[in-house]
Amino acid sequence: MVSARRSFQGALPIAAMRRLSEALAGTEGEVRFELDFGRDGFDNAYLDVRVEAPLTVICQRSLEPFVLPVHVDTRLGLIRFEREEAALPPGSEPLLVAEDGKLALADVIEDELLLALPLVPVNPDSTLPDDVVPPSPEADSGEGRSDNPFAILRELKK
């Protein structure tokens, strides 16, 4: 595929990716991908991976599920031995290929999506529940409130 500079594009159901599905809150939707094989100017084999997927994760702020649009655009340098990693150009991630040269493309796509998942997903549209958010300073009208642990310090400062 490298010497022929093959390209592939298509879609895979998210539910078909077992490892990714275990990390998600829902498996609806599909992954759209484009894969391009080739050789760079230094004769290194590579695989360009472009993936878009709407992944349902749990917001760690609100604990509600939300759809996180994930975009992956990376170049993987195809190597057969770990010592070849040093020869890869900057910006290229190593991908160790089996000795028979075969590559499971669905697994590569799934691996890249797993790597793209945030450790702590947060919905940018979410807000904290009212019982967690402290009252705003404008709402705190009592200057010497007894339940304020710093009220005594305020008095000492005067």
One Martini backbone bead per residue (centre of mass of N, CA, C, O) as a GRO file, in nm:
protein
  158
    1MET     BB    1   0.056   0.065  -0.017
    2VAL     BB    2   0.298   0.251  -0.016
    3SER     BB    3   0.403   0.222  -0.315
    4ALA     BB    4   0.095   0.292  -0.424
    5ARG     BB    5  -0.040   0.523  -0.266
    6ARG     BB    6  -0.279   0.462  -0.089
    7SER     BB    7  -0.637   0.517  -0.042
    8PHE     BB    8  -0.879   0.575   0.224
    9GLN     BB    9  -1.243   0.578   0.272
   10GLY     BB   10  -1.493   0.621   0.543
   11ALA     BB   11  -1.697   0.411   0.766
   12LEU     BB   12  -1.756   0.352   1.122
   13PRO     BB   13  -1.890   0.209   1.381
   14ILE     BB   14  -1.861   0.266   1.710
   15ALA     BB   15  -1.970  -0.014   1.816
   16ALA     BB   16  -1.723  -0.182   1.674
   17MET     BB   17  -1.545  -0.044   1.904
   18ARG     BB   18  -1.467  -0.182   2.191
   19ARG     BB   19  -1.259  -0.002   2.344
   20LEU     BB   20  -1.403   0.266   2.295
   21SER     BB   21  -1.685   0.192   2.413
   22GLU     BB   22  -1.579   0.163   2.713
   23ALA     BB   23  -1.510   0.495   2.722
   24LEU     BB   24  -1.813   0.543   2.679
   25ALA     BB   25  -2.163   0.647   2.705
   26GLY     BB   26  -2.189   0.599   2.384
   27THR     BB   27  -2.252   0.430   2.040
   28GLU     BB   28  -2.325   0.645   1.857
   29GLY     BB   29  -2.248   0.646   1.538
   30GLU     BB   30  -1.969   0.759   1.327
   31VAL     BB   31  -1.664   0.707   1.161
   32ARG     BB   32  -1.462   0.925   0.982
   33PHE     BB   33  -1.221   0.844   0.715
   34GLU     BB   34  -0.865   0.901   0.621
   35LEU     BB   35  -0.618   0.721   0.423
   36ASP     BB   36  -0.254   0.765   0.368
   37PHE     BB   37  -0.007   0.637   0.171
   38GLY     BB   38   0.367   0.660   0.190
   39ARG     BB   39   0.655   0.866   0.104
   40ASP     BB   40   0.905   1.048   0.192
   41GLY     BB   41   1.205   1.222   0.133
   42PHE     BB   42   1.351   0.974   0.322
   43ASP     BB   43   1.192   0.693   0.267
   44ASN     BB   44   0.952   0.697   0.462
   45ALA     BB   45   0.701   0.533   0.587
   46TYR     BB   46   0.345   0.624   0.575
   47LEU     BB   47   0.045   0.737   0.772
   48ASP     BB   48  -0.238   0.914   0.710
   49VAL     BB   49  -0.465   1.043   0.966
   50ARG     BB   50  -0.823   1.103   0.931
   51VAL     BB   51  -1.060   1.194   1.192
   52GLU     BB   52  -1.421   1.178   1.259
   53ALA     BB   53  -1.608   1.209   1.580
   54PRO     BB   54  -1.900   1.148   1.778
   55LEU     BB   55  -1.847   1.148   2.123
   56THR     BB   56  -1.984   0.996   2.410
   57VAL     BB   57  -1.954   1.165   2.716
   58ILE     BB   58  -1.864   1.252   3.047
   59CYS     BB   59  -1.908   1.513   3.236
   60GLN     BB   60  -1.704   1.626   3.512
   61ARG     BB   61  -1.901   1.859   3.609
   62SER     BB   62  -2.217   1.738   3.557
   63LEU     BB   63  -2.254   1.423   3.483
   64GLU     BB   64  -2.319   1.450   3.174
   65PRO     BB   65  -2.393   1.375   2.868
   66PHE     BB   66  -2.187   1.432   2.567
   67VAL     BB   67  -2.088   1.561   2.256
   68LEU     BB   68  -1.765   1.497   2.119
   69PRO     BB   69  -1.574   1.642   1.887
   70VAL     BB   70  -1.342   1.450   1.695
   71HIS     BB   71  -1.005   1.531   1.574
   72VAL     BB   72  -0.780   1.370   1.343
   73ASP     BB   73  -0.426   1.465   1.251
   74THR     BB   74  -0.188   1.227   1.142
   75ARG     BB   75   0.149   1.095   1.138
   76LEU     BB   76   0.266   0.768   1.060
   77GLY     BB   77   0.548   0.588   1.117
   78LEU     BB   78   0.663   0.305   0.954
   79ILE     BB   79   0.783   0.038   1.155
   80ARG     BB   80   0.975  -0.264   1.250
   81PHE     BB   81   1.177  -0.115   1.446
   82GLU     BB   82   1.263   0.074   1.715
   83ARG     BB   83   1.533   0.198   1.592
   84GLU     BB   84   1.369   0.362   1.357
   85GLU     BB   85   1.253   0.609   1.513
   86ALA     BB   86   1.497   0.816   1.482
   87ALA     BB   87   1.438   0.857   1.155
   88LEU     BB   88   1.207   1.023   1.208
   89PRO     BB   89   1.037   1.287   1.160
   90PRO     BB   90   0.909   1.550   1.270
   91GLY     BB   91   0.566   1.481   1.357
   92SER     BB   92   0.614   1.170   1.376
   93GLU     BB   93   0.460   0.878   1.455
   94PRO     BB   94   0.503   0.571   1.569
   95LEU     BB   95   0.449   0.245   1.389
   96LEU     BB   96   0.436  -0.079   1.461
   97VAL     BB   97   0.507  -0.338   1.239
   98ALA     BB   98   0.473  -0.626   1.136
   99GLU     BB   99   0.664  -0.852   0.963
  100ASP     BB  100   0.431  -0.895   0.737
  101GLY     BB  101   0.299  -0.584   0.703
  102LYS     BB  102   0.043  -0.585   0.857
  103LEU     BB  103  -0.268  -0.387   0.892
  104ALA     BB  104  -0.515  -0.274   1.118
  105LEU     BB  105  -0.706  -0.008   1.047
  106ALA     BB  106  -0.922  -0.008   1.271
  107ASP     BB  107  -0.714  -0.006   1.503
  108VAL     BB  108  -0.579   0.261   1.433
  109ILE     BB  109  -0.829   0.436   1.463
  110GLU     BB  110  -0.893   0.358   1.755
  111ASP     BB  111  -0.625   0.451   1.880
  112GLU     BB  112  -0.651   0.753   1.799
  113LEU     BB  113  -0.913   0.803   1.960
  114LEU     BB  114  -0.807   0.728   2.238
  115LEU     BB  115  -0.581   0.950   2.235
  116ALA     BB  116  -0.801   1.197   2.195
  117LEU     BB  117  -0.906   1.161   2.460
  118PRO     BB  118  -0.987   1.307   2.735
  119LEU     BB  119  -0.930   1.275   3.068
  120VAL     BB  120  -1.128   1.544   3.116
  121PRO     BB  121  -1.436   1.583   3.036
  122VAL     BB  122  -1.580   1.904   2.918
  123ASN     BB  123  -1.851   2.089   2.889
  124PRO     BB  124  -1.869   2.411   2.769
  125ASP     BB  125  -2.199   2.435   2.848
  126SER     BB  126  -2.153   2.391   3.139
  127THR     BB  127  -2.267   2.386   3.483
  128LEU     BB  128  -2.279   2.421   3.800
  129PRO     BB  129  -2.434   2.343   4.060
  130ASP     BB  130  -2.578   2.533   4.307
  131ASP     BB  131  -2.459   2.355   4.557
  132VAL     BB  132  -2.147   2.426   4.457
  133VAL     BB  133  -2.186   2.721   4.425
  134PRO     BB  134  -2.093   3.001   4.539
  135PRO     BB  135  -2.170   3.287   4.637
  136SER     BB  136  -2.169   3.588   4.541
  137PRO     BB  137  -2.035   3.884   4.649
  138GLU     BB  138  -2.303   4.046   4.618
  139ALA     BB  139  -2.470   3.850   4.813
  140ASP     BB  140  -2.256   3.942   5.036
  141SER     BB  141  -2.365   4.178   5.270
  142GLY     BB  142  -2.240   4.070   5.522
  143GLU     BB  143  -1.958   4.166   5.687
  144GLY     BB  144  -2.003   4.011   5.991
  145ARG     BB  145  -2.037   3.718   5.956
  146SER     BB  146  -2.046   3.424   6.146
  147ASP     BB  147  -1.993   3.205   5.897
  148ASN     BB  148  -1.728   3.355   5.853
  149PRO     BB  149  -1.394   3.269   5.900
  150PHE     BB  150  -1.281   3.585   5.827
  151ALA     BB  151  -1.415   3.794   6.018
  152ILE     BB  152  -1.196   3.823   6.235
  153LEU     BB  153  -0.971   3.927   6.049
  154ARG     BB  154  -1.115   4.185   5.964
  155GLU     BB  155  -1.119   4.307   6.250
  156LEU     BB  156  -0.805   4.305   6.300
  157LYS     BB  157  -0.731   4.497   6.057
  158LYS     BB  158  -0.876   4.767   6.185
   0.00000   0.00000   0.00000
